[in-house]
């Protein structure tokens, strides 16, 4: 028979295990560091990846798919090339891209986060101004 202390410890352990089991790709959020920037070639677009549960930045994610297009303005076929840049702070991922005209651009990312079995996919919208 379990003592009250042992039963409480067991309940806490099971609760932690259950919360870890329901963690998933939806526990992460992407955010544009600068949601508004000047249009042009060789623009640096920086995206912050955070863990929603802790609010902490997620460093060392492996980014394996990126896309920048004008889908928010109904022009998804207006796609720009994307090239990764070195990160200057943990959890912030920078990319070189072209934003050739004023309007809204969507960056879509697919990443692997260490310890997370699911692919984390999300997008951010930035506005290019004149």
DOTOR-627141 format. One line per 2 residues: number of its first residue (from 1); their letters; for each residue x, z, y of N, C-alpha, C, CB. Coordinates in steps of 0.1 Angstrom, whole numbers. Glycine has a CB too. Example, Ala and Ser with C-alpha at 12.3 -4.5 7.8 and 13.67 -1.06 7.14 Angstrom:
1> as> 132/78/-57/123/78/-45/132/78/-33/113/90/-45; 128/71/-22/137/71/-11/129/79/0/141/57/-6
***
This chain:
1> xx> 8/0/-12/0/0/0/9/0/12/-10/12/0; 5/-8/22/13/-10/34/10/2/44/11/-23/41
3> xx> 21/7/51/18/16/61/13/9/73/32/24/65; 8/16/83/2/10/95/13/2/102/-3/21/105
5> xx> 26/7/102/37/0/109/40/-13/102/49/9/109; 41/-12/88/44/-24/81/33/-35/82/45/-21/66
7> xx> 20/-30/82/9/-40/84/10/-46/98/-4/-32/82; 13/-39/108/14/-44/122/26/-54/122/16/-33/132
9> xx> 37/-51/116/48/-60/116/45/-73/108/61/-53/109; 38/-72/97/34/-83/90/24/-92/98/27/-79/76
11> xx> 15/-86/105/6/-93/113/13/-101/124/-5/-84/119; 22/-94/131/30/-101/141/38/-112/136/39/-90/148
13> xx> 44/-111/124/52/-122/118/43/-133/115/59/-117/106; 31/-131/109/22/-142/106/17/-149/119/10/-136/98
15> xx> 15/-141/129/10/-147/142/21/-156/148/7/-136/152; 33/-152/147/44/-160/152/46/-173/144/58/-152/152
17> xx> 45/-171/131/46/-183/122/34/-193/125/45/-179/107; 22/-188/127/11/-196/130/13/-204/143/-2/-188/130
19> xx> 18/-197/153/20/-204/166/31/-214/165/23/-193/177; 41/-211/157/52/-221/155/47/-233/148/64/-215/148
21> xx> 38/-231/139/32/-242/131/24/-252/139/24/-237/119; 17/-246/150/9/-255/158/16/-261/170/-3/-247/163
23> xx> 29/-258/171/37/-264/182/38/-279/178/51/-257/183; 39/-287/188/40/-302/186/45/-309/198/28/-307/180
25> xx> 44/-323/197/48/-331/207/40/-329/220/46/-346/203; 28/-324/219/20/-321/231/25/-309/239/6/-319/227
27> xx> 35/-302/234/41/-291/241/51/-294/251/47/-281/231; 53/-307/254/63/-312/263/57/-320/274/74/-320/256
29> xx> 63/-320/286/57/-328/297/69/-335/305/50/-318/307; 66/-347/309/75/-355/317/70/-354/332/76/-369/312
31> xx> 79/-354/341/76/-353/355/86/-361/363/75/-338/360; 82/-369/372/91/-377/381/98/-367/391/84/-388/389
33> xx> 111/-368/392/118/-359/401/115/-363/415/133/-360/399; 114/-376/418/111/-382/431/99/-391/429/123/-389/438
35> xx> 87/-387/430/75/-396/427/73/-407/437/63/-387/427; 81/-407/449/80/-417/458/94/-422/462/71/-413/471
37> xx> 97/-435/462/110/-439/466/109/-453/472/119/-440/453; 120/-458/478/120/-471/484/121/-482/473/132/-472/494
39> xx> 114/-493/475/115/-504/465/129/-510/466/104/-514/468; 132/-517/456/145/-524/456/151/-525/442/155/-517/465
41> xx> 163/-531/442/171/-533/430/180/-521/428/179/-546/430; 184/-518/416/193/-507/413/187/-494/418/206/-510/418
43> xx> 175/-491/416/169/-478/420/171/-468/409/153/-480/422; 174/-456/413/176/-445/403/163/-437/401/187/-435/407
45> xx> 157/-438/389/145/-431/386/148/-419/377/134/-441/380; 145/-407/382/149/-395/374/136/-388/369/157/-385/382
47> xx> 137/-384/356/125/-378/350/129/-365/344/119/-387/338; 121/-355/346/124/-341/341/115/-339/329/121/-330/351
49> xx> 121/-334/318/114/-331/305/113/-316/304/120/-338/293; 102/-310/303/100/-295/302/92/-292/290/95/-289/315
51> xx> 94/-280/285/86/-274/275/74/-267/282/94/-264/265; 62/-271/279/50/-265/286/49/-250/283/38/-272/282
53> xx> 52/-246/271/50/-232/267/60/-223/275/52/-230/253; 72/-227/277/83/-219/283/85/-222/297/95/-220/275
55> xx> 82/-234/301/85/-239/315/99/-243/317/81/-228/325; 107/-242/306/121/-245/307/124/-260/305/129/-237/297
57> xx> 135/-265/311/139/-279/309/144/-281/295/150/-283/319; 142/-293/290/146/-296/276/159/-305/277/135/-304/268
59> xx> 170/-299/274/183/-307/275/185/-314/261/194/-298/278; 193/-324/261/198/-330/249/187/-337/241/205/-321/240
61> xx> 176/-342/247/167/-350/240/173/-364/238/153/-351/248; 169/-370/227/174/-383/224/164/-393/228/178/-385/209
63> xx> 166/-401/239/157/-411/244/160/-424/237/158/-412/259; 150/-429/230/152/-441/222/143/-453/226/150/-438/208
65> xx> 133/-450/236/125/-461/240/121/-458/255/113/-463/231; 123/-468/263/118/-467/277/112/-480/282/130/-463/287
67> xx> 103/-479/291/97/-491/297/92/-487/311/85/-496/288; 95/-497/320/90/-495/334/82/-508/337/101/-494/344
69> xx> 69/-505/342/60/-517/345/51/-512/356/53/-522/332; 43/-522/360/33/-519/371/19/-517/366/33/-530/382
71> xx> 18/-512/354/4/-510/348/-5/-502/356/6/-503/334; -1/-492/364/-11/-485/372/-18/-494/383/-4/-473/379
73> xx> -11/-505/387/-17/-514/396/-23/-526/389/-7/-518/407; -25/-525/376/-31/-536/369/-22/-548/366/-43/-541/376
75> xx> -9/-546/367/1/-556/364/11/-552/354/8/-560/377; 7/-549/342/16/-544/331/26/-554/327/7/-540/319
77> xx> 23/-567/330/33/-577/327/45/-577/336/26/-591/327; 44/-570/347/55/-569/357/64/-558/352/50/-566/372
79> xx> 73/-561/343/82/-552/336/96/-553/342/82/-554/321; 103/-541/344/116/-541/349/126/-536/338/117/-532/361
81> xx> 138/-541/338/148/-536/329/151/-521/332/161/-545/329; 155/-514/322/159/-499/323/172/-497/317/148/-490/317
83> xx> 181/-490/324/194/-486/318/196/-471/320/206/-495/324; 201/-464/310/203/-449/312/215/-447/321/205/-443/298
85> xx> 214/-436/328/225/-431/336/229/-417/332/222/-431/352; 241/-412/335/245/-399/331/236/-388/337/260/-396/335
87> xx> 233/-378/330/224/-367/335/233/-358/344/218/-360/324; 227/-354/355/234/-344/364/230/-330/362/232/-349/378
89> xx> 218/-328/356/214/-314/353/206/-314/340/205/-309/365; 206/-303/333/199/-301/321/184/-305/322/201/-287/315
91> xx> 179/-313/313/165/-316/313/161/-327/322/157/-304/316; 170/-332/330/167/-344/339/174/-356/333/171/-341/354
93> xx> 167/-367/332/172/-379/326/170/-390/337/164/-383/313; 182/-397/340/182/-406/350/183/-420/345/193/-404/361
95> xx> 177/-430/352/177/-444/347/179/-453/359/164/-447/339; 185/-464/357/186/-475/367/176/-485/364/201/-481/368
97> xx> 168/-489/374/158/-499/372/156/-506/385/145/-493/367; 147/-516/385/144/-524/397/129/-521/399/146/-539/395
99> xx> 126/-519/412/112/-517/417/111/-528/428/109/-503/422; 109/-541/424/110/-552/433/99/-553/444/110/-564/426
101> xx> 88/-546/442/77/-547/452/71/-534/454/67/-558/448; 65/-532/466/58/-519/468/46/-518/458/53/-518/483
103> xx> 43/-506/454/32/-503/445/36/-492/435/29/-516/437; 27/-490/426/29/-479/416/35/-485/403/15/-472/413
105> xx> 45/-478/398/51/-481/386/50/-470/376/66/-484/388; 49/-474/363/48/-464/352/60/-465/344/35/-466/344
107> xx> 67/-453/341/78/-453/332/73/-446/319/90/-446/338; 74/-453/308/70/-447/295/82/-444/287/60/-457/287
109> xx> 83/-432/282/94/-427/274/90/-422/260/102/-416/282; 99/-425/251/97/-419/237/110/-412/234/94/-430/226
111> xx> 109/-399/230/121/-391/228/120/-383/216/124/-383/241; 132/-379/211/132/-369/200/138/-356/206/141/-374/188
113> xx> 131/-345/204/136/-332/208/141/-325/196/124/-324/216; 153/-319/198/159/-311/186/149/-301/181/172/-305/191
115> xx> 147/-301/168/138/-291/162/123/-295/161/139/-278/168; 120/-306/168/106/-311/169/105/-323/159/102/-315/183
117> xx> 96/-322/149/95/-333/139/88/-345/145/88/-329/127; 80/-343/155/72/-354/161/80/-361/172/58/-350/165
119> xx> 77/-374/174/82/-381/186/74/-376/198/81/-396/184; 81/-373/209/75/-369/221/74/-382/230/83/-358/229
121> xx> 62/-386/234/60/-398/242/52/-394/254/52/-409/234; 55/-399/265/48/-396/278/52/-406/288/51/-382/283
123> xx> 45/-405/300/48/-414/311/48/-407/324/39/-426/310; 54/-412/334/53/-407/348/50/-420/356/67/-400/352
125> xx> 44/-417/368/41/-427/377/48/-424/390/25/-428/379; 55/-435/395/62/-433/408/56/-444/417/77/-435/406
127> xx> 57/-442/430/53/-452/440/65/-457/447/42/-446/449; 66/-470/447/77/-477/455/71/-481/469/82/-489/447
129> xx> 78/-477/479/73/-480/493/83/-490/499/71/-467/501; 79/-496/510/87/-505/517/99/-499/523/79/-512/528
***
